[in-house]
């Protein structure tokens, strides 16, 4: 039943409606039936209630029920989305008003007010000032007699105190109203001191404030009618936010959503209602609902900066690009609206990335990709060095090996490089950990082409593949890993293990996932998860032992599927890179007898800039 109070405050019935439950509707839960009745009523009566504030009287708060569901799907999600265009407020039943009317309508009669005189509607002014270490600003919300709002914000003199800023906001608003020709104004602010001083309830003893007060009184006297009213801060949110923005303070984007989810009856903009459908409040913390039901913990400005710093340059940071930073943060169950843009800007502003970034070079010949379709079947091995100056322990070289499929990297520092060191490295870091590989690709360095290493590889059934001196790109997979390792290392003998850890937990473009996950089937727990208590860590600690083991078993079962997807991504990425690379190549064909120039290898020294 739809009812409305008349001019005398007496309740009048406007519309009766009813509908039979059919089919599956008869099996809805009691709360879902109430939600359905509210949806049907609003749909049928939309022309009556769309522009009105509507009070819903019911035994249960159906509005809060729909908003607090962790995942809005099927019918409940459809109903909640449709109801966002109405201004609905819930009130619990206080009394039954008769069997004939309806048992869900309560007694809510209003007192009769007699209109003694008529007057023009006033201009409404909401003002606020904000001061903090970043600066000062004022915010104004002016509403015309016709109901059209105007939002204004200005920066002010940084030396103003908080009370002086409040006075300046009021004075600026009154000056604007005077210029607009307003004669009747209603001024509302949350500064109790300013309002009480102007209404003579408080005395003004501060010399600086006396000047502001005098100017404000002069402006108020210029209007035919001027009303001053003190309102709480939560009723002055628009002016408050405008003032904070003008002063340089970043308003927490989560605050409005949290307030609305805590109290769905409060009046907010429709866009907040629409946004709230994608969020849920658990233990007073805001979470965003993913499209597949996964919850992402929402971070504020300070927390998001900590998260980006930890991912990019922390203990497990690999100084990756902005897109990869956003990927890692999403995998950790973290979210804020400007995540992608902030990650891009953070990576671009990193001084270390600018100093040690790779140098782009034009290709000289076509690219031919090497694809290994399963983990640890093919490895590429190379040596970084000689490094100048050596480490404090006189290490001059780094021996690096990478798996073609998972992109897993192993590395050790060396003082000198002998064939025995290569053999021990392959035995200890490849075979005993990942099994005997099918192939190992190397360059034509003497430690790789020597007789001892060749005999060792033959005894283990390993096929050695060597790149040509004039085509070093053949061993490009490990060369790419070397660029990352070299670019990240300063005190390399101390931080080599940390660099490898960061590399293994960073997503690779070729596989669209991390080497760690392709090897072990799940993501590693990083310091970021512990410090910010990601949803993964919170849920893991609450799992019973049996459920934990079942989930681990499911991860191992799905690992093969993950690897097959990685193979498809790997093939697509290789083909894409090959096409782009070969577009820039100009093929040259030589005939017998043509005169050509030949580079004599090796060059004088190994250098990052001169090559090998």
N, C-alpha and C positions, 0 to 999 in steps of 0.2 A: 504494500500500500504506500502511495506517495501522498504526503500531507504538507501543508504550508500554513504558517501563521498569517492571519489577516491584519489589517491596520489596527485592530483592537487587541491584538495579541492572542486571539482565539484560534485554535487549531482547526483547519478546514481540510477535508479530504479532497484530493484532486483526481486521483486515479487508483483504480483497483486492477490488479492483473494476477494471473495464475497460469500455470502450465503443468502438464502431466510429465512425470519422469518416464522415459521410454528406454527399452533395451538395456545397454550397459549402464545407463545413468542410475538405474535402480540399485546397482551394486557399488556406487560411490560411497566413500566414507562419509560420516555426518558432516565433517568440516568441508569436504569437497562439494557436498550438496549445498551447503551455505554459500560457498564461493560461486557455484553455478547460479544460484538464485540471485546473487548480487550482480553477476555478469548479465543475466537475462534482463533484470530490472533496468540496469543502466542502458542496455542496448535498446530496449523498448521505449524508454523515457528520455532518450538523449536530447530531444529538442526542448524538454522541460528543464533539465539539470545541467546542461553543458556549460552554461554561463553563470551558474549559481554555486554557492558553497552548500554542500549537502552533508547532513549528519546521518550516519548509519547507526541504527539501534539494533543490536543483536546480542545473543548470549555469548558469542565468541568473537574475538578480534580477527575477522577473516582477512583484513588488509595486512596485518602483521604476519599472519600465517603464510600468505603468498610471498611476501618479501623476504622472509627468513628461511625459505627452503634453500639448501645449498646448491641445488641444481634445478632451474626452472625448465621443465620439459613438457611436452605434449599439451594437455588441456590446461593445466594450471598456469604454465607459461603464457599460453595464448590469452587467458583471462586477465592475467596481471598486466600484460602489454596493452590490452584494450582499455583497461581502467585508468591508465596514466593520464588520459586527457580530461578526466573529471577531478574536481576538487572535493575529495571525499575525506570525511573525518569520522572516526569511530567513537561512540560513547556506549558504555555498558548499560544494560537495563537497570533502572532504579525502581520502577513500579509497573504493574500490569494495568492497562487502561481498558479492560473489558474484553470479553470473549468475542464479541461481534467484530471489533475493529481488527486487531491482530495481536498475537501474543508476543510479538517482537518489537512493538512500538511503545516507548516509555513516555511518562508524563514530563513534558518540557515546556510548559507554558511560560510566556514572557510577560513582564510587567508592562502595563499600558502607559505610554508616554504621550502627553498632550503637547502638541506643537503650538507655542504661544506666538512666535513670529517667524518670518522667513528672512533669510539672508543669503548672500552670495557665497558659494563655496570658496574656501581659502586656498591659497597656494601653500603646499606643504614642503618644508625644508628639513631634511635630515642631514646632520653634519657630524664629522668626526675628524680628529687629528691623530697622527701617529709619529712617534719619535723613537729612534733607536740608533745604534752605532753606525748604520749605513746612511742615515740622513733623516729628514723630517718631511712629512707630506700631509695634505688634507684631502678629504673626500666629501663630496656633496651629492645628495640625491634630491632633485627638485621635481615635484609632481604638480602639474597644472590643474586648475579646477576641472578640466575635462578628463583628467586621469592619465595624461601622457607623461611618462617619466623621462628625466634627463639626468645622466650620470656624468659627473665632472671630478677630476682629480688634478692636483697641482703640487709641485715641489715648493717648499718654503725655505726660509733662512735656517741653516743648520744650527745656529746658536740659540734658537728658541727652546724654552723648556716645554714640557708636555702640556701644562696648562695654557701657556702662551700659544702653543700650536692649536689647541682647542678653540681659544678665542679667535685666532686668525681664521680658522675654518668657518666659524659663525659669521664673522665680519664679511668675509668673501661671499658667502651665500646670500647675506642680506643685500650687499651691493649689487649682486646679479639680479635679485628679485626687484630691486628698485629700478634698475635699468629696463627690466621687462614691463614695468608699469603696474606691478602688483599693488593692491590696496589692502588686501586682507591676507595675512600670513599666519601659518601655524608652524612654529619652530620646535623641533624635537631632537634631542641629543642625549647621549649616555654619560656625558660629563656632569656629575652631580654638582661639582664646585661651580662651574660656569652658570648652570641654570639657577642654582640657589642664590648666587651673588646677584644675578640680574633681577630675581624676584624679591630681593631684599631680605631673604631668609638667612643668608650668610653675609658677614662683613668682608670687605676687600681691603686688606692691609698692605699688600705687596705693591710697591710703587710702579713696577712695570705692568702688573695686571690692572692697576687703576687706569692707565692710559688705554689699554685694550677695552676695559669695561666702559669707559666714557664714550669711546667711538661706537661700541655696540649699542649703547642706550640711545645715542643720537640717531642711529639708523632705525632702531625700533620705533622711535617717536615719529618717524617720517611716514609710517603707515597708519591707515585709519584704524585697523584692528590688528593686534599682534598677540599671539598666544604662545607661551613658553611651556614646554612639558618635558620632564625627565623620563626617559624610557630605559629599560635594561639593555645590555649590550646585544643580547640575542635578538632584539627587535630592531637593531640598527646595523645589521650585518653588511648591507650593501655599502653604506658610507664608510664603515670600518675597513672593509676590504679595499675600497678605492684609496683610502688614506694610506694603508699599508703598502699597496702597489706603488703609489707615488713616492713613498719614502725609500723604496728600494727593497723592502722586506718581502720575501717570497711566502705567500700564503700557502699553508699545507693543503694540497688538493684533496686530501682524504677527509678533512674536517666536516664538510657539508654532507658527504655520504654517510659518515659515521653518525652524525646527529640525526639524519633522517631515518636511518635504519634502527636507531635506538628509539625514536619516537615518530612513527609513520603518520601521526595525526598533525604534525607541524606543517605549516604552509611553506612550500618551497616551489621553485620554478619547475616547469614540466620536464626540462632537460635533466634535472636532478633525479626525478622519478624514473625517467627512462634509463639513466645510468645505473640507478640502484638495482635494477633488474639483473645486472651482470655482476653484482657484488653480494657478499654475505659477511655477516659479523659473527666471529667465533672468538669467545674469550676476550671480548673487547678489542680484537684486532681485525682489521679489514682484509678480506681476501677477494680476489677476482676469480670469477668462474670461467674456466676454459671451455672451448667448444665441445670437448669430450668429457666434461665433468671434473677435470683436474683443477685444483685450487692453487692460486698463485698469491703469495704473501705480498701485500702492497707496502711500498717503502716511501718515506717522506724524503725531503730534499737532502738532509744531512745523511740519512741512512743510505740513500742511493749513491751519494758521492763516495762513501766508505766502500760500498760494494764494487763500484767501478774501479777504485784505486786498488782494491785487493785482487780483482780479476786481472787488471792490466799490469800492475807493477808490484804486487805483493809477493809473498813467499812462493806461491804457485803461479805467479803471473808470467806470461810469455810475451808481453808487449804486442799482443795481437791487435788486428784492426778492429774498428768499431763494430762491424757486422758480426765478427766472431765473439766479441765481448757480449753483445746482445744475445747471441745464441747460448753462450755459457750461462748467463744470468737467467734466461728462461728455463734452461734445463735444471737449474737449481731452485726453481719455483718462486722466482722473485719478479716483481712487476711494478712499474709506474708509467704513466701515460706517455712521457717523452723519452722513453728508454732508448730507442734507436738513435734519435737525434743527439741525445746527451752522450751516448757511447762514441758516436762519430766525432763529436767535438772534443771529447776527452782524449781520444787516440791522436787526433790531429795536433793537439796542443802539447803532447808529450815531447819534451826536449830530447830525451834519449832516443826516441824513435826517429826524430829528424836527423840526429847525428849519425846513427848507425843503420839507417835504412838502406835497402839494396839499391844499387845503381842500375838503371834500365839500359839494356844493350839491344842493338838491332841484330836480328838473326842473320847468319851467313849461309845457312844450308837448311834443307828440309828436316822436319822433326819426325822421328819414327818411334812410336810409343812401345813400351814394354809393359805387358799386363800379366800379373800372376794371379790366378783365380782363387787362391786359398792361402790362409795365413802361414807364414814361416817357410814357404816353399822356395822363395828367392830372396836373397839379401844383396845389398850393395855396400861395399866397404871402401873407405878412403881415409886419408891422413890429413889433418889440419896442421900446418906448420911449415917451416920452422917459425915459432912465435917469438917476437922480440918485444920487450925483454922477457926472459923466462920467468917462471913463478919463483916464489921464495924457496921452493924445494927443488929448483933447477929443472922443472918440467918444461920441455920445449915443443912437444907435439901432443895432439889429441887424435886418438884412433876412434873413428866413428863408423857405425854400421846401422843400416835401416832396412826394415822389412818392406818389400814392395807393396804388399796388400794392406796391412794394418797401419803402416807408417810408424811402427814402433822403433824407437831409437835406443841404442846402447853406445856408450862412449867411456873411454878411460884416458887419463893423462899418462904420458910417457916421457922419460928423459932422453932415451935414444930408441930408434926403431930398428929392430932386428926381426929376422924371419921367425925366431922363436917367440917373440912377443906377439906376432900375428897369430901363430898357431895356438898359443895359450889363450889368447883372446877369443878365438873362434870356439875353442873347446869349452872354456868357462862361461862365456856370455851368450853363446848361441846354442851349441849342441846340448849341454847339460840343462839348459833352461827351456828350449823350444824344440829340441829334436834335430836330427840331421837334415839340412836343407837340400834341395835339388840342385840349386845353382848359387854361386857367389860371383858377383860382377865387380871387377876392380879396374883401375887404370894400369898402365904399363910400368909402374914403379918397380924397382929391382926387388923390393921386399915381397911383392906380390907375384912376380914372375920367376923367383928363385926356385932352385931344385927342391929344397926342403919343404917349402909350402906346397909345391905341386905334388910331391910324394905324399904329403899328409892328406891333401884333398882327395887323391886317388885312393888312399887306404880307407877313407870314410865314404867313398862313393859320391863325392861332390864334384859337380862339373864347374870348372873355372871359366868365366867369360871375361875377356879383357877388351877394353875400349881402345880404339886406335889413337895414336898421338895427335892426329889432326882432327879428331872428332871427339872431344872430351864430353860433349853433351850425351854420349851414349851412357855415361855413368851419372846422368843428371839428377837421379833421385837422391843420391847421397850428397851431391853438390848442393841441392836445395836445402837439405837438412843442415849442411855445414854453414850456410848463410845465416840460418836462425841461430845456431850455436855460437858462431863468431860474433854476431851482432849483439848477443845478450851477455857475453862474458867480459868481465873486467878482471876481478880477482878469480881467474878461471879455475885455478887449482882448488879453490875453496868452494866455489859455487857450481861446479860442474854437475853435481848430483841434483841440485835444485833446478838447474836449467833443464835437465833431462825430465825431471818430474813435471815441470811446467809444459814442456813440449808434448809429453804423453797425454796430458789432460786438456790439450787445446784441440778444437775440431780442425780436421784437415778438409780442404776444399774438395779433394778428389773423392773421399768416402762419405762426406757430410756427417761425420761423427768423430769421436776421439779414438786414438790408438788404444787407450786404456779399456774402453768399452768393447772394442772389437776383440781384445785379448781375453778379458775377464767377464764380459757379459753385463756389466753394470758400471755406473759412474762412480768415481772415487769420492770419498768424503773429504772436502777441502776445508781450510780454516774459515772460509766464508760461511759454510753451512753451520758451523759451531757458533761463530760470533753473532750471526743474525738469526739463528734458530730457524733454518729453512723448514718448509712443510715436510720435506723428506725426513729430516732428523726428528722432528716432533712426532710424526706418525710411527717411525721405526722404534722409538723408545717405548711406545705404548702397545706394541704387538706382542701377543703371546708367543712362546717359543715355537710351538707347532706351526702357527701361521707364518712366522719368520722363515722357518725352513722350507715351507711350501712355496713361499714367494721366491726364495733363492733358487729352488728347483725349477720353477717356472721360467726364471731368467735364463738358466742354462739351456732349457729346451728352446727358448726363443732366440738363442745366440746364433744358431745356424741360419735362421731366417734373416737376422740382422746382417750376417756376413754376405748372404746372397744379395740383399739390397745394396750393400756396400760395393759388391762386384759390379752391379748394374750402374751405380753412380760413378764408379771408377772408369768403366768403359766409356760412358757418356762424357765424362770430364776430359779423358784423354783424347777422344775424337774432337771435342770442341776446341781444346788447346791446339791440337794438330792442325785443324782447319784454319784457325786464326794465325798460327805461326807460319804456315806455308803460304798464306796470302802475301806475306812480306818478302818472300824469297824469289829471286830472279835466277832461273836456271841457266847455267852456262855449260856448253858442251865443247870439249877439246878434241882435236884430231891429232894424229901422229904427225910430228914435225912442228907443232905450234910451240912458240916460245912463251914460257910462263915464269913467274917469280915464285920462289919456294921459301917458306920460313924454316930456318934452322932451329930445331928444338934440341935440348931445352933452352930456355932463356937463362940469363945470368943468375937470377934468384927467384925464389917463390915469394910472391907478393899479392896482397889482396887486390891491388890495383893493376899489377902487370900480368896476373894470371900465372899459369904453370909453364 
